[in-house]
Structures are given as structure tokens and as C-alpha cells.
Amino acid sequence: MSIFIVLLVLIIVGFLLWLVNTYVPMDGTIKKIFNIVVVIVVIIWLLKVFGLFNDLMGIHV
């Protein structure tokens, strides 16, 4: 996957998150939880795109 696609997806997700935060009325606690979930999903997606997610899953403590 090219860096252009990754940047495009990040921009679109950020814009959609901004739209939801700005125009969808919801409680502040729900909004925080929603933002945290979106950020965690994006981080996991980025780790998978760069091939680091499988490496992290193989670590034994």
C-alpha cells in the first residue's frame, strides 16, 4: 500500500471524526469513548499496514 493511500485514509478518517464531533450532538463521555475507539482502530490498522502488528503478536512475556 502506498504512502499516498495511507495519508488519504488518515485525512478522511480525521475529517469524518471532526464532522461527528462538531455536528452530532452527544454526551461528552460518549464522544471521548468514540474518539478513543477510532484512534485505537486507526493505530491497529497502521500497524497492520506497516507489518508490525504480526511482530507484536509474536512477543511472549
C-alpha positions as CSV (number, residue, x, y, z in Angstrom):
1,M,0.0,0.0,0.0
2,S,1.5,3.3,-1.0
3,I,2.1,6.2,1.4
4,F,-0.4,8.3,-0.6
5,I,-3.2,5.9,0.2
6,V,-2.3,5.8,3.9
7,L,-2.3,9.6,4.1
8,L,-5.6,9.8,2.2
9,V,-7.2,7.3,4.6
10,L,-5.9,9.3,7.6
11,I,-7.2,12.5,6.2
12,I,-10.6,11.1,5.5
13,V,-10.9,9.4,8.9
14,G,-9.8,12.7,10.6
15,F,-12.3,14.7,8.7
16,L,-15.1,12.3,9.5
17,L,-14.1,12.3,13.1
18,W,-14.2,16.1,13.1
19,L,-17.6,16.1,11.4
20,V,-19.0,13.7,14.0
21,N,-17.5,15.7,16.9
22,T,-18.8,19.0,15.5
23,Y,-22.2,18.2,14.2
24,V,-23.5,15.2,16.0
25,P,-24.9,16.0,19.4
26,M,-23.8,13.5,22.0
27,D,-22.7,13.5,25.6
28,G,-19.1,14.3,26.3
29,T,-18.3,10.9,27.8
30,I,-19.7,9.1,24.8
31,K,-17.7,11.4,22.5
32,K,-14.5,10.7,24.3
33,I,-15.1,7.0,24.2
34,F,-15.9,7.2,20.5
35,N,-12.7,9.2,19.8
36,I,-10.6,6.7,21.7
37,V,-12.1,3.8,19.9
38,V,-11.5,5.4,16.5
39,V,-7.8,6.3,17.4
40,I,-7.2,2.7,18.6
41,V,-8.7,1.2,15.4
42,V,-6.6,3.6,13.2
43,I,-3.4,2.7,15.2
44,I,-4.1,-1.1,14.8
45,W,-4.7,-0.5,11.1
46,L,-1.5,1.4,10.7
47,L,0.4,-1.3,12.5
48,K,-1.1,-3.9,10.1
49,V,-0.3,-1.8,7.0
50,F,3.4,-1.5,8.0
51,G,3.6,-5.1,9.0
52,L,4.3,-4.5,12.7
53,F,1.1,-6.0,14.1
54,N,2.1,-9.6,13.4
55,D,5.5,-9.0,15.0
56,L,3.9,-7.6,18.1
57,M,1.5,-10.6,18.4
58,G,4.5,-12.9,18.4
59,I,6.1,-11.4,21.5
60,H,5.9,-13.7,24.6
61,V,6.3,-12.2,28.1
